Amino acid sequence: MNGREVSNTEAVDHIRGRFPLREYCLVRDWIWVDLELTQPELAALKKTNRQPALLYAHTVIFDSSRRFDVGDFVRTSPLHEFHDDFLFCTFHTVYVMLGNGIRKKASLETVGRIF
């Protein structure tokens, strides 16, 4: 799966132009996880305007809110919106998917085992 191959500065400029007030996190070595959900689980997500996907990134490049250090990993909450083919938006943060990654399916049980 393709992300965007841009410099960190270009990524920040793009995110600030698109979402000037949102927190953001630049990530690399990422995995887009399509969640395998039951119908009740899927209905619960839809009620909260979220989609059955999350992002797991092996490498945090920069986090604007300083929750993560450079080099940390991150597992997001479920997807709210996806923009510009590389901006994975949760309710609170825009994750900037730098470089290429992979896309996989997983159950909630499997995702819950990822630290």
C-alpha positions as CSV (number, residue, x, y, z in Angstrom):
1,M,0.0,0.0,0.0
2,N,1.4,3.4,-0.9
3,G,1.7,6.3,1.5
4,R,3.5,9.5,0.5
5,E,7.2,9.9,-0.1
6,V,7.8,13.5,1.0
7,S,10.2,15.1,3.4
8,N,9.1,15.7,7.0
9,T,8.9,19.4,6.3
10,E,6.7,18.9,3.3
11,A,4.4,16.6,5.3
12,V,4.1,19.2,8.1
13,D,3.4,22.0,5.6
14,H,0.7,19.8,3.9
15,I,-1.0,18.9,7.2
16,R,-0.9,22.5,8.5
17,G,-2.5,23.7,5.2
18,R,-5.2,21.0,5.3
19,F,-5.9,20.7,9.0
20,P,-4.3,23.8,10.7
21,L,-5.7,23.1,14.2
22,R,-5.4,19.3,14.4
23,E,-2.7,17.4,16.2
24,Y,-0.6,15.2,13.9
25,C,1.8,12.3,14.0
26,L,4.3,11.5,11.2
27,V,4.8,7.7,10.9
28,R,6.8,5.2,8.8
29,D,6.9,1.5,8.6
30,W,3.1,1.3,9.0
31,I,0.4,-1.3,8.7
32,W,-3.2,-0.4,7.7
33,V,-5.3,-3.0,9.6
34,D,-8.8,-3.8,8.3
35,L,-10.7,-5.1,11.3
36,E,-12.7,-8.3,11.0
37,L,-15.8,-7.4,13.1
38,T,-19.1,-9.0,14.0
39,Q,-22.2,-7.2,12.8
40,P,-22.9,-5.7,16.3
41,E,-19.3,-4.5,16.6
42,L,-19.5,-2.9,13.1
43,A,-22.8,-1.3,14.0
44,A,-21.3,0.2,17.2
45,L,-18.4,1.7,15.1
46,K,-20.8,3.2,12.6
47,K,-22.9,4.8,15.3
48,T,-19.8,6.7,16.4
49,N,-18.9,7.7,12.8
50,R,-15.8,5.5,12.7
51,Q,-14.7,2.9,10.2
52,P,-13.4,-0.7,10.8
53,A,-9.7,0.1,10.3
54,L,-6.7,1.2,12.4
55,L,-3.1,2.0,11.8
56,Y,-0.1,0.4,13.5
57,A,3.2,2.2,12.8
58,H,6.6,0.7,13.9
59,T,8.3,4.1,13.7
60,V,7.1,7.5,15.0
61,I,9.0,10.3,13.2
62,F,7.3,13.2,15.1
63,D,4.2,13.7,17.2
64,S,2.9,17.3,17.5
65,S,1.4,16.6,20.9
66,R,4.5,14.9,22.3
67,R,2.7,11.7,23.4
68,F,5.2,9.6,21.5
69,D,9.0,9.9,21.3
70,V,10.9,9.6,18.0
71,G,11.3,5.9,17.2
72,D,8.3,4.7,19.3
73,F,5.5,2.6,17.8
74,V,1.9,3.6,17.8
75,R,-1.5,1.8,17.4
76,T,-4.3,4.2,16.6
77,S,-7.9,4.2,17.5
78,P,-10.3,3.4,14.6
79,L,-10.4,5.4,11.4
80,H,-12.7,8.4,11.2
81,E,-11.7,9.8,7.8
82,F,-9.0,9.1,5.2
83,H,-7.7,12.0,3.1
84,D,-5.2,12.6,0.3
85,D,-4.2,8.9,0.1
86,F,-1.9,9.3,3.2
87,L,-3.7,11.1,6.0
88,F,-5.3,8.6,8.4
89,C,-7.6,10.6,10.7
90,T,-8.9,9.5,14.0
91,F,-11.1,11.8,16.1
92,H,-8.1,13.5,17.8
93,T,-5.1,13.0,15.5
94,V,-4.1,13.0,11.9
95,Y,-1.5,10.2,11.2
96,V,0.7,11.0,8.2
97,M,1.6,7.8,6.5
98,L,5.1,8.4,5.1
99,G,6.6,5.9,2.6
100,N,5.0,2.6,1.7
101,G,3.3,0.3,4.1
102,I,1.3,-2.9,4.1
103,R,-2.4,-3.6,4.5
104,K,-3.7,-6.6,6.5
105,K,-6.9,-8.0,8.0
106,A,-7.0,-8.9,11.7
107,S,-9.6,-9.6,14.4
108,L,-10.0,-7.3,17.4
109,E,-8.5,-10.1,19.6
110,T,-5.4,-10.1,17.5
111,V,-5.1,-6.3,17.5
112,G,-5.6,-6.3,21.3
113,R,-2.5,-8.4,21.6
114,I,-0.3,-5.7,20.0
115,F,1.4,-3.7,22.7
